[in-house]
Structure formats: structure tokens, C-alpha cells
Amino acid sequence: MLLALAGFILAAVFLFLSSQALLSRLFRLLPLNLLFFILLPGIFLHEMSHILMAEILGIRTGELKLRPELKDNHLSLGSAQIGQTDPFRMTLIGLAPLITGATVLWLLIKFNPGGWWLILFGYLMFAVSNTLFSSPSDLQSAGVPVILILLLLGILQLTRLSFPIALLPYLANFFSSLATVFTYTLIINLVLLLPLKLLLSHHSN
């Protein structure tokens, strides 16, 4: 399981870095509305996850914005207004896109019928994965369950208790499946980044 967990962590970090690099170049080449439309499924899922988790936890929510904005050279494709709350509940709200996004990605992997559906499912994986971590704070929130699992493993080791063996295959499968999707999206991002870099350097000249 530790190998699957390490793969998930590395893939998540590199996915975040590649997503930021890709989106920063795309918004310099494409109209914002077009970029927003391409990533709309992931944007909607991300922001609605924040809203739904806040509502479940009894936190007041405000306006849900699903439109691209460029403020101080920072691209925002969506936002959700969340009321002030304690750090614990705010962490859960921050984790919401990872929870729903991971669930959707897992379902796309398990129930992909193949054929022409592969194009649609691949596009959805690309859109959801590239909007899973929209900011560094989202990436930090994603590390919370990983840290908790590592702490649990450490406590079990120190107390000489055994981790429930039945859970290990499920956890390993969960992390390895997400790492596979993240790696798939990372490869696509890297393939797109090279021609985009050439286009931008040619455009600047």
C-alpha cells in the first residue's frame, strides 16, 4: 500500500504543477470563455463540491460563480463564497473537490465501456483532473488524508497493533487507480506543453 500511496503523492504533485503550467499558457493563447468551456465539467464539480460540503456542515454559503476572471494576472475559472468557520470544517470543505473528484475519476475508470465512449471518458478525466487542485491550498488539503494515513500507520507501528488486513487491498487499489489517472493526465499535459511553449515563443518574437 505504501508504494501505491507514494505513487499517488508524486502523481498529484506533478499533476498540479503541470496543470498550472498548462493553464497559464492556454489562457495566453485561447479566449477565456473557450478555456472555461473546455474545463467546465471539472470547474462545476470543483465549486459545487465546496458548496455541498459547506451546506452539509451547516456553513453559510453565498454566490457560486462559474465564469472566467483575470485578476492581478491570476486566472480564476470559478469561485464559491463560503462563510467563516473553524479550521476543521474549513479543511473538510477544502477536501470536498478531492473527495468528489476522486469518486468521479474512479467511476470513470471502473465503468468505461470502451469504443467511442473512450473519447468522452478521456475528456472528462482530463477536465476533472486538471481542475482537481485549482490552487496551492487545494493541494495542501489533498495532503490531509495522506498525512492521517501515515500517522495512523505510525501509531499502529509504535503500539504494535496490526492494520486491518482486509482494508489494505482497497486502499492500495484506490491510491493506485488515482495515480494512474493523474499520470494519464500528466502525460497529456506534458504533450500539450511543448507545442504551446513553441507557439508562445514564436508569438513573442
C-alpha positions as CSV (number, residue, x, y, z in Angstrom):
1,M,0.0,0.0,0.0
2,L,2.9,2.4,0.8
3,L,4.1,2.1,-2.8
4,A,0.6,3.0,-4.1
5,L,0.4,5.9,-1.7
6,A,3.9,7.2,-2.7
7,G,2.8,6.9,-6.4
8,F,-0.4,8.9,-5.6
9,I,1.5,11.7,-3.8
10,L,4.1,12.1,-6.6
11,A,1.5,12.0,-9.4
12,A,-0.7,14.5,-7.5
13,V,2.2,17.0,-7.1
14,F,3.4,16.7,-10.7
15,L,-0.2,16.9,-11.9
16,F,-0.7,20.2,-10.0
17,L,2.5,21.7,-11.4
18,S,1.7,20.6,-15.0
19,S,-1.9,21.9,-14.7
20,Q,-0.7,25.3,-13.5
21,A,1.8,25.5,-16.3
22,L,-0.7,24.3,-18.9
23,L,-3.5,26.7,-17.9
24,S,-1.2,29.7,-17.6
25,R,-0.2,29.1,-21.3
26,L,-3.6,28.3,-22.6
27,F,-5.1,31.5,-21.2
28,R,-2.5,33.5,-23.1
29,L,-3.4,31.7,-26.4
30,L,-7.1,31.0,-26.1
31,P,-10.1,33.2,-25.3
32,L,-11.0,32.8,-21.6
33,N,-14.5,31.7,-22.5
34,L,-13.2,28.9,-24.7
35,L,-10.8,27.7,-22.0
36,F,-13.7,27.9,-19.4
37,F,-15.9,25.8,-21.7
38,I,-13.2,23.2,-22.2
39,L,-12.8,22.7,-18.5
40,L,-16.4,23.3,-17.5
41,P,-17.3,19.8,-16.2
42,G,-14.3,19.9,-13.8
43,I,-14.9,23.5,-12.8
44,F,-18.6,22.8,-12.0
45,L,-17.7,19.7,-10.0
46,H,-15.0,21.5,-8.1
47,E,-17.0,24.5,-7.0
48,M,-20.2,22.6,-6.3
49,S,-18.2,20.2,-4.1
50,H,-17.2,23.2,-1.9
51,I,-20.8,24.4,-1.7
52,L,-22.3,21.0,-0.9
53,M,-19.8,20.2,1.8
54,A,-20.3,23.6,3.4
55,E,-24.1,23.0,3.3
56,I,-23.7,19.6,4.9
57,L,-21.6,21.0,7.7
58,G,-24.1,23.8,8.3
59,I,-21.8,26.6,7.0
60,R,-23.5,29.6,5.3
61,T,-22.7,29.7,1.5
62,G,-23.0,32.7,-0.9
63,E,-22.7,33.2,-4.6
64,L,-21.4,30.4,-6.9
65,K,-19.5,32.0,-9.8
66,L,-18.9,29.9,-12.9
67,R,-17.2,32.3,-15.2
68,P,-13.6,33.1,-16.0
69,E,-12.0,36.1,-14.4
70,L,-8.5,37.5,-14.7
71,K,-7.4,39.5,-11.6
72,D,-3.9,40.7,-11.0
73,N,-2.6,38.3,-13.7
74,H,-4.2,35.4,-11.8
75,L,-6.7,33.2,-13.7
76,S,-9.9,32.2,-11.9
77,L,-12.3,29.9,-13.6
78,G,-14.8,29.7,-10.8
79,S,-15.4,30.6,-7.1
80,A,-17.7,29.7,-4.3
81,Q,-18.4,32.0,-1.3
82,I,-18.1,30.2,2.0
83,G,-18.8,31.7,5.4
84,Q,-16.2,31.8,8.2
85,T,-15.9,28.6,10.3
86,D,-13.4,26.6,12.3
87,P,-10.2,25.2,10.8
88,F,-11.5,21.6,11.0
89,R,-14.7,22.2,8.9
90,M,-12.7,24.5,6.6
91,T,-10.3,21.7,5.9
92,L,-13.2,19.4,5.1
93,I,-14.6,22.0,2.7
94,G,-11.2,22.3,1.1
95,L,-11.1,18.5,0.8
96,A,-14.5,18.2,-0.9
97,P,-13.3,18.6,-4.5
98,L,-10.7,15.8,-3.9
99,I,-13.4,13.5,-2.5
100,T,-16.0,14.0,-5.2
101,G,-13.3,14.3,-7.9
102,A,-11.7,11.1,-6.8
103,T,-15.1,9.3,-6.8
104,V,-15.9,10.5,-10.3
105,L,-12.5,9.5,-11.6
106,W,-12.8,6.1,-10.0
107,L,-16.2,5.6,-11.6
108,L,-14.9,6.7,-15.0
109,I,-12.1,4.1,-14.7
110,K,-14.4,1.2,-13.5
111,F,-17.3,1.8,-15.8
112,N,-15.6,2.9,-19.0
113,P,-17.4,0.9,-21.7
114,G,-14.7,1.5,-24.3
115,G,-15.2,2.1,-28.0
116,W,-16.2,5.7,-28.9
117,W,-17.1,6.3,-25.2
118,L,-13.4,6.2,-24.5
119,I,-13.1,9.7,-26.1
120,L,-15.8,11.2,-23.8
121,F,-14.5,9.4,-20.7
122,G,-10.9,10.5,-21.5
123,Y,-12.0,14.1,-21.9
124,L,-13.9,14.0,-18.6
125,M,-10.9,12.6,-16.9
126,F,-8.7,15.4,-18.4
127,A,-11.2,18.1,-17.3
128,V,-11.8,16.8,-13.8
129,S,-8.1,16.0,-13.1
130,N,-6.9,19.4,-14.3
131,T,-9.3,21.2,-12.0
132,L,-8.9,19.0,-9.0
133,F,-6.3,21.2,-7.5
134,S,-7.1,24.8,-8.6
135,S,-4.8,26.4,-6.0
136,P,-1.9,25.5,-3.7
137,S,-4.4,25.4,-0.8
138,D,-6.3,22.7,-2.6
139,L,-3.1,20.7,-3.0
140,Q,-2.4,21.1,0.8
141,S,-5.9,19.9,1.6
142,A,-5.3,16.9,-0.6
143,G,-2.4,16.0,1.6
144,V,-4.5,15.8,4.8
145,P,-5.9,12.3,4.2
146,V,-2.4,11.1,3.2
147,I,-0.9,12.6,6.4
148,L,-3.7,11.0,8.5
149,I,-3.0,7.6,7.0
150,L,0.8,8.0,7.6
151,L,0.1,9.0,11.2
152,L,-2.3,6.0,11.6
153,L,0.4,3.6,10.3
154,G,3.0,5.2,12.6
155,I,0.7,4.8,15.6
156,L,0.0,1.2,14.8
157,Q,3.7,0.5,14.4
158,L,4.5,2.2,17.7
159,T,1.7,0.4,19.6
160,R,2.5,-2.9,17.7
161,L,-1.1,-3.1,16.6
162,S,-1.8,-4.5,13.2
163,F,-3.6,-2.6,10.4
164,P,-6.8,-4.3,9.3
165,I,-5.5,-6.6,6.5
166,A,-8.8,-6.6,4.7
167,L,-8.6,-2.8,4.1
168,L,-5.1,-2.8,2.6
169,P,-6.1,-4.1,-0.9
170,Y,-8.9,-1.5,-1.1
171,L,-6.6,1.4,-0.1
172,A,-3.9,0.2,-2.4
173,N,-6.4,0.0,-5.3
174,F,-7.8,3.4,-4.5
175,F,-4.4,5.2,-4.5
176,S,-3.1,3.3,-7.5
177,S,-6.2,4.0,-9.5
178,L,-6.0,7.7,-8.8
179,A,-2.2,7.7,-9.5
180,T,-2.9,6.1,-12.9
181,V,-5.5,8.7,-13.9
182,F,-3.2,11.5,-12.6
183,T,-0.3,10.1,-14.6
184,Y,-2.6,9.8,-17.7
185,T,-3.5,13.5,-17.4
186,L,0.1,14.5,-16.6
187,I,1.3,12.9,-19.9
188,I,-1.4,14.7,-21.9
189,N,-0.4,18.0,-20.2
190,L,3.3,17.5,-21.0
191,V,2.5,16.6,-24.6
192,L,0.5,19.8,-24.9
193,L,3.0,22.0,-23.1
194,L,5.8,21.6,-25.7
195,P,3.9,22.9,-28.8
196,L,2.3,25.6,-26.6
197,K,5.7,26.8,-25.5
198,L,6.9,26.9,-29.1
199,L,3.8,28.9,-30.1
200,L,4.2,31.4,-27.3
201,S,7.9,31.9,-28.1
202,H,7.1,32.4,-31.8
203,H,4.3,34.7,-30.9
204,S,6.6,36.8,-28.6
205,N,9.1,37.1,-31.4
